[in-house]
């Protein structure tokens, strides 16, 4: 099947360039020039990946990302002309999977797109395999249950609303319970070696997980910070 990509960009020349190069790579490309149109097209076409500019008319990219995250788990790469780290962190907190700062190399962007689609495809294959495996592993840590077959996490028997990347992160930590894991190792295993978000991405997602699973997020006891190194999952 041909992967469908939605490009959301209000700069006409860049939009046309992106559309041309993605189509040349064999992708089916949809476009939108403002935030409201982006939400409409995404809901109608259900793309496999979205390239989303932050600065958009009618509805900015961060709000578009927040809205779409409620509806679907489509991978999102943010396109931003801003170099402020805060803007990038906010984008990741809203649910973006990656970001590229303008001006960018078309070759690099296409490589990011290909890598992200490949990871999503592998995840779907793993999910399908898990569903066919009758004895899929269930990990239990006190009042936390991780069901690998269902890709679900329960806290006190209640389903936790985790983003795909939060689930991947928690599962990786849980599988290495008690081990001190560096930020670089976590970034490599959960996001992939070619992800350009940097280790701050790990910190942002750890903070989000703590808000959801820690009895006291201000004093975490389950995901412990190992100063100057990374994190350790205590369960």
Backbone as CSV, one residue per row, in Angstrom:
resi,resn,N_x,N_y,N_z,CA_x,CA_y,CA_z,C_x,C_y,C_z
1,UNK,0.833,-1.205,0.000,0.000,0.000,0.000,0.867,1.254,0.000
2,UNK,0.387,2.289,-0.673,1.111,3.558,-0.744,0.837,4.359,0.525
3,UNK,1.906,4.850,1.153,1.738,5.677,2.346,1.170,7.035,1.965
4,UNK,0.222,7.509,2.779,-0.400,8.813,2.560,0.209,9.829,3.519
5,UNK,0.620,10.975,2.980,1.230,12.025,3.791,0.458,13.326,3.609
6,UNK,0.124,13.949,4.723,-0.519,15.261,4.702,0.535,16.320,5.002
7,UNK,0.694,17.280,4.107,1.629,18.389,4.298,0.828,19.646,4.625
8,UNK,1.110,20.237,5.771,0.398,21.441,6.206,1.401,22.587,6.267
9,UNK,1.291,23.508,5.325,2.263,24.600,5.190,1.590,25.761,4.474
10,UNK,1.698,26.970,5.043,1.032,28.119,4.439,1.917,28.867,3.440
11,UNK,3.203,28.528,3.380,4.097,29.141,2.394,3.974,28.353,1.085
12,UNK,3.374,28.970,0.091,3.010,28.259,-1.144,4.196,27.583,-1.822
13,UNK,5.321,28.291,-1.909,6.486,27.732,-2.607,7.012,26.496,-1.893
14,UNK,7.076,26.549,-0.565,7.570,25.410,0.200,6.578,24.249,0.129
15,UNK,5.303,24.580,0.189,4.269,23.542,0.088,4.397,22.791,-1.237
16,UNK,4.581,23.532,-2.312,4.711,22.917,-3.631,5.977,22.059,-3.717
17,UNK,7.068,22.556,-3.137,8.329,21.820,-3.148,8.205,20.503,-2.377
18,UNK,7.589,20.573,-1.213,7.400,19.371,-0.405,6.501,18.366,-1.115
19,UNK,5.432,18.871,-1.690,4.499,17.993,-2.402,5.210,17.283,-3.554
20,UNK,5.992,18.030,-4.302,6.696,17.470,-5.459,7.686,16.380,-5.028
21,UNK,8.507,16.688,-4.028,9.547,15.737,-3.617,8.970,14.497,-2.955
22,UNK,7.910,14.649,-2.187,7.285,13.486,-1.557,6.602,12.599,-2.595
23,UNK,5.922,13.232,-3.543,5.281,12.470,-4.617,6.320,11.727,-5.447
24,UNK,7.473,12.368,-5.646,8.559,11.752,-6.405,9.072,10.498,-5.713
25,UNK,8.957,10.473,-4.371,9.386,9.306,-3.598,8.318,8.217,-3.573
26,UNK,7.179,8.492,-4.184,6.135,7.474,-4.268,5.019,7.600,-3.249
27,UNK,5.007,8.689,-2.475,3.953,8.877,-1.486,2.719,9.537,-2.122
28,UNK,1.556,9.244,-1.560,0.330,9.932,-1.952,0.204,11.154,-1.055
29,UNK,0.233,12.344,-1.644,0.357,13.571,-0.859,-0.939,14.377,-0.866
30,UNK,-1.374,14.761,0.330,-2.476,15.700,0.507,-1.902,16.985,1.101
31,UNK,-2.552,18.105,0.864,-2.024,19.376,1.354,-3.110,20.206,2.033
32,UNK,-2.645,21.093,2.898,-3.527,22.064,3.548,-2.686,23.298,3.845
33,UNK,-3.289,24.471,3.718,-2.543,25.719,3.901,-2.911,26.457,5.183
34,UNK,-3.822,25.910,5.973,-4.155,26.524,7.253,-4.568,25.433,8.240
35,UNK,-4.644,25.801,9.511,-4.896,24.815,10.544,-6.255,24.150,10.479
36,UNK,-7.287,24.916,10.190,-8.627,24.338,10.115,-8.730,23.327,8.989
37,UNK,-8.161,23.677,7.833,-8.171,22.749,6.697,-7.377,21.486,7.037
38,UNK,-6.294,21.650,7.787,-5.469,20.499,8.163,-6.268,19.486,8.974
39,UNK,-7.017,19.976,9.951,-7.832,19.082,10.778,-8.874,18.363,9.921
40,UNK,-9.506,19.113,9.025,-10.543,18.538,8.160,-9.972,17.446,7.252
41,UNK,-8.841,17.746,6.605,-8.244,16.783,5.681,-7.738,15.548,6.437
42,UNK,-7.125,15.760,7.590,-6.599,14.642,8.371,-7.713,13.697,8.798
43,UNK,-8.822,14.256,9.240,-9.948,13.418,9.678,-10.582,12.676,8.509
44,UNK,-10.573,13.301,7.341,-11.204,12.677,6.172,-10.306,11.625,5.536
45,UNK,-9.018,11.923,5.390,-8.121,11.056,4.628,-7.337,10.064,5.495
46,UNK,-7.259,10.308,6.806,-6.530,9.430,7.722,-5.111,9.135,7.200
47,UNK,-4.267,10.153,7.098,-2.921,9.972,6.545,-2.061,9.084,7.435
48,UNK,-0.986,8.558,6.856,-0.039,7.728,7.603,1.002,8.574,8.320
49,UNK,1.153,9.835,7.883,2.113,10.748,8.511,1.715,12.177,8.158
50,UNK,1.998,13.105,9.076,1.685,14.520,8.840,2.943,15.366,9.023
51,UNK,3.232,16.215,8.026,4.244,17.258,8.155,3.498,18.534,8.491
52,UNK,3.759,19.094,9.657,2.919,20.156,10.193,3.730,21.390,10.577
53,UNK,3.485,22.482,9.860,4.139,23.752,10.190,3.538,24.306,11.480
54,UNK,4.346,24.967,12.293,3.834,25.537,13.545,3.065,26.826,13.275
55,UNK,3.639,27.713,12.468,3.026,29.018,12.216,2.021,28.908,11.070
56,UNK,0.744,28.820,11.426,-0.313,28.667,10.425,-1.435,29.658,10.677
57,UNK,-2.139,30.082,9.622,-3.320,30.925,9.826,-4.497,30.099,10.339
58,UNK,-5.444,30.787,10.951,-6.707,30.226,11.462,-6.534,29.357,12.703
59,UNK,-5.547,28.458,12.678,-5.288,27.576,13.812,-3.813,27.197,13.740
60,UNK,-3.042,27.497,14.800,-1.608,27.215,14.693,-1.324,25.719,14.789
61,UNK,-0.101,25.348,14.388,0.259,23.944,14.315,0.203,23.219,15.645
62,UNK,0.542,23.909,16.741,0.486,23.267,18.052,-0.938,22.876,18.414
63,UNK,-1.890,23.752,18.105,-3.288,23.446,18.391,-3.797,22.332,17.480
64,UNK,-3.368,22.351,16.223,-3.738,21.276,15.298,-3.224,19.941,15.837
65,UNK,-1.985,19.927,16.300,-1.389,18.717,16.846,-2.190,18.224,18.051
66,UNK,-2.561,19.145,18.928,-3.325,18.774,20.127,-4.671,18.166,19.755
67,UNK,-5.362,18.775,18.786,-6.675,18.289,18.359,-6.568,16.905,17.739
68,UNK,-5.595,16.736,16.835,-5.475,15.454,16.127,-5.032,14.330,17.051
69,UNK,-4.266,14.659,18.089,-3.828,13.634,19.024,-5.014,13.000,19.768
70,UNK,-6.128,13.743,19.879,-7.319,13.178,20.514,-8.007,12.181,19.600
71,UNK,-7.787,12.315,18.289,-8.518,11.507,17.303,-7.727,10.330,16.757
72,UNK,-6.411,10.460,16.670,-5.627,9.459,15.961,-4.194,9.419,16.455
73,UNK,-3.510,8.319,16.139,-2.116,8.140,16.558,-1.140,8.354,15.420
74,UNK,-1.549,9.100,14.405,-0.696,9.344,13.244,0.604,10.040,13.668
75,UNK,1.750,9.586,13.166,3.013,10.266,13.479,3.041,11.682,12.888
76,UNK,3.568,12.634,13.655,3.590,14.038,13.251,5.009,14.585,13.344
77,UNK,5.471,15.170,12.247,6.756,15.874,12.234,6.456,17.369,12.144
78,UNK,6.883,18.121,13.139,6.658,19.559,13.156,7.716,20.262,12.304
79,UNK,7.273,21.240,11.524,8.172,22.091,10.751,8.150,23.466,11.404
80,UNK,9.303,23.957,11.814,9.322,25.228,12.524,10.495,26.094,12.116
81,UNK,10.237,27.393,12.004,11.304,28.357,11.734,11.884,28.871,13.039
82,UNK,11.247,28.507,14.144,11.693,28.972,15.445,12.862,28.120,15.932
83,UNK,13.827,28.760,16.565,14.978,28.028,17.105,14.901,27.926,18.623
84,UNK,13.880,28.541,19.226,13.725,28.509,20.675,13.424,27.079,21.126
85,UNK,14.212,26.580,22.078,14.019,25.220,22.568,12.640,25.041,23.184
86,UNK,12.107,26.088,23.807,10.797,25.989,24.448,9.728,25.611,23.433
87,UNK,9.784,26.198,22.235,8.803,25.890,21.201,8.883,24.426,20.786
88,UNK,10.100,23.911,20.696,10.257,22.507,20.306,9.739,21.579,21.395
89,UNK,10.027,21.927,22.641,9.559,21.104,23.759,8.035,21.102,23.824
90,UNK,7.432,22.275,23.640,5.970,22.356,23.648,5.376,21.477,22.561
91,UNK,5.990,21.496,21.386,5.516,20.657,20.291,5.555,19.190,20.651
92,UNK,6.638,18.744,21.292,6.754,17.351,21.709,5.733,17.028,22.794
93,UNK,5.510,17.977,23.700,4.525,17.752,24.746,3.114,17.653,24.176
94,UNK,2.853,18.336,23.085,1.549,18.269,22.433,1.338,16.940,21.710
95,UNK,2.415,16.196,21.512,2.270,14.892,20.884,3.032,14.693,19.600
96,UNK,3.844,15.694,19.182,4.642,15.520,17.964,5.699,14.444,18.190
97,UNK,6.037,13.716,17.124,7.024,12.648,17.216,8.426,13.119,16.852
98,UNK,8.511,14.187,16.079,9.806,14.680,15.623,9.606,16.129,15.177
99,UNK,10.690,16.832,14.962,10.590,18.192,14.429,11.792,18.485,13.557
100,UNK,11.601,19.380,12.604,12.675,19.819,11.711,12.660,21.335,11.688
101,UNK,13.824,21.934,11.869,13.919,23.392,11.898,14.247,23.931,10.509
102,UNK,13.491,24.941,10.079,13.735,25.592,8.791,14.947,26.523,8.909
103,UNK,15.717,26.690,7.841,15.649,25.936,6.577,16.239,24.546,6.774
104,UNK,15.691,23.558,6.082,16.144,22.193,6.273,16.561,21.578,4.939
105,UNK,17.341,20.542,5.041,17.749,19.789,3.860,16.611,18.867,3.448
106,UNK,16.236,18.900,2.179,15.165,18.027,1.709,15.557,16.563,1.891
107,UNK,16.818,16.255,1.690,17.279,14.883,1.862,17.095,14.428,3.308
108,UNK,17.425,15.320,4.249,17.264,14.976,5.662,15.790,14.773,5.997
109,UNK,14.942,15.669,5.512,13.513,15.555,5.795,12.952,14.244,5.258
110,UNK,13.307,13.909,4.028,12.823,12.664,3.437,13.319,11.453,4.221
111,UNK,14.546,11.536,4.735,15.076,10.445,5.549,14.305,10.318,6.854
112,UNK,13.948,11.450,7.461,13.154,11.439,8.691,11.780,10.817,8.431
113,UNK,11.170,11.213,7.329,9.851,10.681,6.968,9.923,9.169,6.800
114,UNK,10.909,8.720,6.045,11.060,7.292,5.778,11.307,6.512,7.068
115,UNK,12.167,7.037,7.937,12.496,6.355,9.183,11.285,6.268,10.105
116,UNK,10.516,7.355,10.192,9.345,7.366,11.072,8.263,6.421,10.562
117,UNK,8.041,6.413,9.270,7.063,5.491,8.694,7.498,4.037,8.903
118,UNK,8.801,3.799,8.801,9.307,2.445,9.014,9.078,1.996,10.451
119,UNK,9.318,2.896,11.418,9.101,2.531,12.813,7.630,2.266,13.084
120,UNK,6.746,3.075,12.508,5.310,2.868,12.693,4.888,1.535,12.088
121,UNK,5.429,1.221,10.921,5.088,-0.035,10.251,5.538,-1.232,11.100
122,UNK,6.750,-1.150,11.659,7.236,-2.231,12.508,6.392,-2.380,13.759
123,UNK,5.963,-1.238,14.331,5.119,-1.286,15.515,3.792,-1.964,15.207
124,UNK,3.213,-1.636,14.050,1.950,-2.261,13.668,2.116,-3.757,13.454
125,UNK,3.245,-4.144,12.878,3.507,-5.568,12.672,3.660,-6.286,14.007
126,UNK,4.325,-5.618,14.954,4.473,-6.201,16.281,3.127,-6.323,16.980
127,UNK,2.272,-5.302,16.819,0.945,-5.345,17.417,0.135,-6.497,16.832
128,UNK,0.221,-6.680,15.517,-0.512,-7.766,14.869,-0.003,-9.119,15.351
129,UNK,1.319,-9.228,15.504,1.899,-10.475,15.986,1.483,-10.751,17.427
130,UNK,1.431,-9.686,18.236,1.023,-9.846,19.630,-0.417,-10.333,19.741
131,UNK,-1.272,-9.813,18.860,-2.674,-10.197,18.898,-2.856,-11.664,18.538
132,UNK,-1.952,-12.204,17.732,-2.029,-13.608,17.328,-1.343,-14.526,18.343
133,UNK,-0.588,-13.941,19.260,0.142,-14.727,20.242,-0.693,-14.884,21.497
134,UNK,-1.189,-16.089,21.808,-2.108,-16.277,22.929,-1.472,-16.057,24.298
135,UNK,-0.145,-16.185,24.389,0.509,-16.051,25.686,1.363,-14.784,25.738
136,UNK,0.868,-13.687,25.175,1.609,-12.419,25.205,1.884,-12.020,26.650
137,UNK,3.007,-11.385,26.860,3.466,-11.087,28.206,2.672,-9.951,28.852
138,UNK,2.371,-10.146,30.123,1.755,-9.108,30.937,2.722,-8.793,32.069
139,UNK,3.137,-7.535,32.168,4.057,-7.102,33.210,3.271,-6.412,34.314
140,UNK,3.546,-6.791,35.557,2.835,-6.204,36.686,3.825,-5.642,37.693
141,UNK,3.572,-4.394,38.106,4.406,-3.713,39.088,3.475,-3.022,40.083
142,UNK,3.140,-3.708,41.158,2.204,-3.123,42.108,0.850,-2.891,41.461
143,UNK,0.428,-1.635,41.441,-0.885,-1.315,40.854,-0.805,-0.962,39.373
144,UNK,0.363,-1.207,38.750,0.531,-0.952,37.319,0.594,-2.281,36.563
145,UNK,-0.198,-2.394,35.512,-0.184,-3.575,34.654,0.057,-3.127,33.220
146,UNK,1.061,-3.733,32.582,1.350,-3.455,31.172,0.991,-4.694,30.366
147,UNK,-0.005,-4.557,29.526,-0.467,-5.658,28.680,0.117,-5.463,27.288
148,UNK,1.141,-6.251,26.963,1.830,-6.080,25.687,0.966,-6.484,24.501
149,UNK,0.070,-7.438,24.697,-0.788,-7.878,23.593,-1.746,-6.772,23.178
150,UNK,-2.280,-6.069,24.161,-3.244,-5.015,23.883,-2.605,-3.643,23.745
151,UNK,-1.306,-3.555,24.051,-0.618,-2.257,24.080,-1.366,-1.297,25.013
152,UNK,-1.689,-1.813,26.199,-2.439,-1.035,27.177,-1.707,-1.033,28.517
153,UNK,-1.920,0.039,29.272,-1.385,0.141,30.623,-2.542,0.459,31.564
154,UNK,-2.658,-0.325,32.637,-3.703,-0.115,33.628,-3.075,0.373,34.927
155,UNK,-3.724,1.336,35.555,-3.316,1.827,36.866,-4.503,1.648,37.800
156,UNK,-4.322,0.809,38.814,-5.433,0.455,39.705,-6.633,-0.071,38.917
157,UNK,-6.335,-0.813,37.847,-7.393,-1.417,37.045,-8.031,-0.501,36.029
158,UNK,-7.630,0.774,36.021,-8.191,1.744,35.084,-7.209,1.984,33.936
159,UNK,-7.753,2.058,32.715,-6.928,2.266,31.527,-6.293,3.653,31.548
160,UNK,-4.968,3.692,31.351,-4.250,4.969,31.293,-4.230,5.488,29.859
161,UNK,-4.442,6.778,29.703,-4.382,7.406,28.377,-2.938,7.801,28.102
162,UNK,-2.210,6.928,27.432,-0.817,7.183,27.080,-0.697,7.386,25.577
163,UNK,0.179,8.299,25.184,0.492,8.439,23.764,1.310,7.222,23.335
164,UNK,1.388,6.932,22.028,2.193,5.782,21.581,3.632,5.836,22.085
165,UNK,4.210,7.022,22.085,5.605,7.135,22.504,5.735,6.974,24.023
166,UNK,4.755,7.428,24.786,4.784,7.215,26.235,4.694,5.724,26.548
167,UNK,3.858,5.027,25.798,3.746,3.569,25.999,5.073,2.886,25.693
168,UNK,5.667,3.227,24.550,6.955,2.630,24.171,8.014,2.886,25.246
169,UNK,8.031,4.101,25.754,9.015,4.485,26.764,8.806,3.699,28.046
170,UNK,7.563,3.627,28.520,7.279,2.899,29.755,7.610,1.419,29.600
171,UNK,7.263,0.834,28.465,7.550,-0.583,28.235,9.058,-0.838,28.234
172,UNK,9.817,0.045,27.604,11.278,-0.126,27.571,11.860,-0.034,28.978
173,UNK,11.395,0.940,29.751,11.873,1.075,31.127,11.502,-0.153,31.949
174,UNK,10.257,-0.624,31.783,9.777,-1.758,32.574,10.539,-3.040,32.242
175,UNK,10.880,-3.221,30.992,11.622,-4.423,30.587,13.041,-4.430,31.155
176,UNK,13.513,-3.247,31.585,14.858,-3.133,32.158,14.772,-2.624,33.599
177,UNK,13.796,-3.122,34.306,13.568,-2.697,35.687,14.839,-2.850,36.531
178,UNK,15.165,-1.796,37.265,16.319,-1.815,38.150,17.629,-1.411,37.501
179,UNK,17.635,-1.339,36.158,18.871,-0.966,35.449,18.915,0.542,35.232
180,UNK,20.086,1.133,35.365,20.266,2.548,35.069,20.455,2.708,33.567
181,UNK,19.559,3.452,32.950,19.561,3.631,31.502,19.924,5.069,31.172
182,UNK,20.906,5.261,30.312,21.298,6.612,29.933,20.250,7.227,29.016
183,UNK,20.227,8.544,28.956,19.305,9.232,28.061,19.573,8.858,26.606
184,UNK,20.850,8.745,26.246,21.199,8.391,24.867,20.693,6.998,24.506
185,UNK,20.818,6.053,25.444,20.339,4.699,25.182,18.821,4.692,25.022
186,UNK,18.126,5.393,25.899,16.667,5.460,25.808,16.249,6.088,24.484
187,UNK,16.917,7.175,24.106,16.596,7.865,22.855,16.794,6.924,21.670
188,UNK,17.882,6.173,21.685,18.193,5.265,20.578,17.168,4.144,20.479
189,UNK,16.813,3.524,21.619,15.947,2.356,21.596,14.474,2.715,21.416
190,UNK,14.047,3.860,21.910,12.632,4.223,21.839,12.313,5.075,20.615
191,UNK,13.221,6.011,20.265,12.964,6.904,19.134,13.723,6.506,17.866
192,UNK,14.825,5.795,18.025,15.609,5.409,16.863,16.861,6.249,16.744
193,UNK,17.911,5.652,16.207,19.214,6.317,16.157,19.196,7.599,15.336
194,UNK,18.277,7.710,14.346,18.293,8.857,13.448,17.347,9.968,13.880
195,UNK,16.748,9.818,15.059,15.854,10.869,15.534,16.662,12.095,15.936
196,UNK,16.199,13.285,15.510,16.987,14.494,15.742,16.515,15.345,16.907
197,UNK,15.612,14.829,17.723,15.039,15.639,18.790,15.955,15.906,19.957
198,UNK,17.008,15.085,20.156,17.909,15.297,21.264,17.384,14.669,22.551
199,UNK,18.278,14.557,23.546,17.912,13.870,24.786,16.884,14.635,25.610
200,UNK,16.694,15.919,25.338,15.640,16.661,26.051,14.267,16.029,25.776
201,UNK,14.139,15.390,24.625,12.911,14.682,24.290,12.603,13.624,25.342
202,UNK,13.639,12.906,25.780,13.463,11.880,26.810,12.945,12.507,28.094
203,UNK,13.548,13.617,28.511,13.135,14.291,29.748,11.676,14.725,29.689
204,UNK,11.255,15.255,28.537,9.872,15.717,28.378,8.898,14.554,28.546
205,UNK,9.196,13.432,27.915,8.287,12.287,27.986,8.336,11.606,29.356
206,UNK,9.490,11.615,29.997,9.573,11.091,31.359,8.684,11.915,32.283
207,UNK,8.736,13.232,32.127,7.905,14.095,32.962,6.421,13.794,32.750
208,UNK,6.037,13.575,31.477,4.645,13.248,31.190,4.230,11.922,31.806
209,UNK,5.115,10.923,31.738,4.812,9.617,32.343,4.663,9.724,33.856
210,UNK,5.552,10.487,34.467,5.489,10.643,35.916,4.152,11.254,36.354
211,UNK,3.655,12.194,35.589,2.368,12.816,35.913,1.246,11.792,35.916
212,UNK,1.430,10.708,35.148,0.358,9.728,35.000,0.492,8.501,35.893
213,UNK,1.736,8.149,36.297,1.891,6.905,37.051,2.469,7.081,38.449
214,UNK,3.037,8.249,38.742,3.651,8.449,40.054,2.616,8.889,41.095
215,UNK,2.645,8.312,42.298,1.762,8.796,43.370,2.012,10.273,43.685
216,UNK,3.289,10.667,43.631,3.681,12.057,43.854,4.706,12.438,42.781
217,UNK,4.253,13.029,41.662,5.167,13.349,40.561,6.332,14.251,40.958
218,UNK,6.130,15.077,41.993,7.198,15.973,42.434,8.325,15.196,43.129
219,UNK,7.999,14.029,43.661,8.989,13.175,44.315,8.863,11.759,43.756
220,UNK,9.301,11.558,42.529,9.085,10.272,41.846,9.781,9.107,42.537
221,UNK,9.049,8.009,42.661,9.611,6.807,43.269,9.639,5.639,42.299
222,UNK,8.928,5.769,41.170,8.863,4.684,40.204,9.888,4.890,39.083
223,UNK,9.917,6.089,38.519,10.934,6.422,37.517,11.901,7.392,38.182
224,UNK,13.037,6.851,38.595,13.986,7.613,39.399,15.055,8.234,38.510
225,UNK,15.377,9.490,38.787,16.454,10.165,38.067,17.807,9.763,38.642
226,UNK,18.697,9.327,37.767,20.076,9.052,38.170,20.894,10.251,37.692
227,UNK,21.227,11.107,38.611,21.821,12.388,38.266,23.050,12.263,37.371
228,UNK,23.012,13.022,36.277,24.133,13.035,35.357,24.198,11.836,34.421
229,UNK,23.247,10.918,34.551,23.278,9.696,33.728,21.989,9.514,32.954
230,UNK,20.892,9.294,33.687,19.628,9.025,33.012,18.542,8.653,34.006
231,UNK,17.928,7.475,33.806,16.781,7.087,34.628,16.836,5.603,34.950
232,UNK,16.112,5.256,36.046,15.976,3.863,36.454,14.523,3.622,36.854
233,UNK,13.951,2.533,36.332,12.572,2.187,36.653,12.561,1.225,37.841
234,UNK,11.897,1.632,38.931,11.845,0.820,40.135,10.572,-0.026,40.206
235,UNK,9.575,0.311,39.374,8.344,-0.477,39.373,7.344,0.006,40.400
